[in-house]
Amino acid sequence: LSTEISRRGRIPLEEVIRIGRKLSQALAFMHEKKLVHRDIKLSNVIYVEGNPKLADVGLVASANASFSLVGTYGYIPREGPGRPPADIYALGKVLYEIATGKDRADFPEIDILDPGLRGLNPIFLKACEELPEDRYTSAIAVDQALEKLDNGAILKWEGSRNRAPL
């Protein structure tokens, strides 16, 4: 995926939704099996027969394993990696990068005049909330939000106690 971003700059809305749904469904499967990825980032998403897949499974661990600091700066939430909410945070950063063409360090900056980004922005913001309890409750919830957006719904970010509305 990092090669695609280098080549194309940013990915069109429909493709971001497709990629996001595939990755959130893969995460949901992992989390259901009590596993976490711990290093979701652009370079750990590969294409197999045109479908995005999570790669670098060497860091996959049990969700209840003892804490160890692994992962990549900018994709690791404040509480650290190793739990499903941290994977959701990292997925939010990946979606932000592919949709905007910006670096994860630029989050939450977007072009508010771009209707596609306005639609995705509530998903980025919720997935990347500072506190894990303010994020999506599951990867399935991320998939459902992307599905709603794909079906024409207008999503709104309701904000949290930790961030002022943009």
C-alpha positions in Angstrom: 0.0 0.0 0.0 2.9 2.4 0.7 4.0 1.8 -2.9 0.5 2.7 -4.2 0.5 5.9 -2.2 4.0 6.8 -3.5 2.9 6.3 -7.0 -0.7 7.7 -6.9 -0.5 10.3 -4.0 -3.9 9.4 -2.6 -6.6 6.8 -3.2 -10.1 7.7 -4.5 -13.0 7.5 -1.9 -14.5 4.3 -3.3 -11.2 2.5 -3.2 -10.5 3.8 0.4 -13.8 2.4 1.5 -13.1 -1.0 -0.2 -9.6 -1.2 1.3 -10.9 -0.1 4.7 -13.7 -2.7 4.7 -11.3 -5.5 3.8 -8.8 -4.5 6.5 -11.4 -4.0 9.2 -13.0 -7.3 8.4 -9.6 -9.0 8.6 -9.0 -7.3 11.9 -12.4 -8.3 13.2 -11.5 -11.9 12.4 -8.2 -11.6 14.2 -9.8 -9.9 17.2 -12.5 -12.6 17.4 -9.7 -15.2 17.7 -8.2 -13.1 20.5 -5.3 -12.0 18.4 -3.9 -8.5 17.7 -1.7 -7.4 14.8 0.4 -4.7 16.7 2.0 -3.1 13.6 -0.7 -2.0 11.1 0.8 0.5 8.7 1.0 1.2 5.0 4.0 -1.0 4.3 2.2 -3.9 6.2 -0.7 -4.0 3.7 0.0 -6.0 0.6 -2.1 -6.9 -2.4 -2.8 -10.5 -3.2 -4.8 -11.0 -6.4 -5.9 -7.4 -6.2 -7.1 -7.7 -2.6 -5.5 -5.8 0.3 -4.2 -8.1 3.1 -2.5 -7.5 6.4 1.1 -8.6 6.3 4.1 -8.9 8.7 2.3 -11.5 10.8 5.4 -12.0 12.9 4.1 -9.4 15.4 0.7 -11.0 15.7 0.1 -11.9 19.4 -2.5 -13.0 21.8 -4.7 -10.0 22.8 -4.1 -10.9 26.4 -0.3 -11.4 26.1 1.9 -9.4 28.3 2.6 -5.9 27.1 5.7 -5.3 24.9 6.4 -2.1 22.9 6.4 -3.0 19.2 5.0 -1.2 16.3 5.8 1.9 14.3 5.9 5.4 15.6 2.8 7.4 14.6 0.6 4.3 14.4 0.9 3.5 18.1 -1.7 5.1 20.4 -0.9 6.7 23.7 -1.8 3.5 25.6 0.6 1.4 23.5 0.1 -1.5 21.2 -1.2 -5.0 22.0 -4.9 -4.6 22.4 -7.8 -4.4 19.8 -8.3 -0.6 20.3 -4.7 0.0 19.4 -5.2 -1.9 16.1 -8.3 0.2 15.4 -6.2 3.4 16.0 -3.5 2.2 13.6 -6.2 1.3 11.0 -7.6 4.8 11.3 -4.2 6.3 10.6 -3.8 4.1 7.5 -7.2 5.1 6.2 -6.3 8.8 6.8 -3.0 8.4 4.9 -4.5 6.6 1.9 -7.5 9.0 1.6 -5.5 12.2 2.1 -2.1 11.4 0.7 -0.7 13.0 3.9 1.6 11.5 6.4 0.2 10.1 9.7 2.0 12.9 11.5 -0.3 15.4 9.8 -3.4 13.9 11.4 -6.1 15.3 11.7 -5.5 17.9 9.0 -7.7 17.4 5.9 -9.0 19.5 3.0 -12.5 20.3 4.4 -13.6 21.3 0.9 -13.2 17.8 -0.4 -16.6 16.0 0.0 -15.0 12.6 0.1 -12.7 13.6 2.9 -15.6 15.3 4.7 -17.4 11.9 4.6 -14.4 9.9 5.8 -13.3 12.4 8.4 -15.7 11.2 11.2 -14.3 7.7 10.7 -10.7 8.9 11.0 -11.5 10.9 14.1 -13.4 8.2 15.9 -10.8 5.5 15.1 -8.0 7.7 16.3 -9.5 9.1 19.5 -7.0 9.5 22.3 -8.7 7.3 24.8 -9.5 3.7 23.7 -13.0 3.8 25.2 -13.8 6.7 22.8 -12.8 4.8 19.7 -14.9 2.3 17.8 -15.8 -0.6 20.0 -14.7 -3.1 17.4 -13.2 -3.5 14.0 -16.7 -4.6 12.9 -18.0 -1.2 13.9 -15.4 0.4 11.6 -16.6 -1.8 8.8 -20.2 -0.9 9.5 -19.3 2.8 9.4 -17.5 2.4 6.1 -20.5 0.4 4.7 -22.9 3.2 5.8 -20.7 5.8 4.0 -20.5 3.6 0.9 -24.3 3.4 0.9 -24.6 7.2 0.9 -25.1 7.9 4.6 -23.7 11.2 6.0 -21.6 10.4 9.1 -21.1 12.8 11.9 -18.4 12.9 14.4 -20.0 13.6 17.8 -16.7 14.5 19.4 -15.2 13.3 22.6 -14.2 14.8 25.9 -10.6 14.9 24.6 -10.8 16.8 21.3 -12.5 20.0 20.2 -14.5 19.7 17.0 -12.7 20.6 13.8 
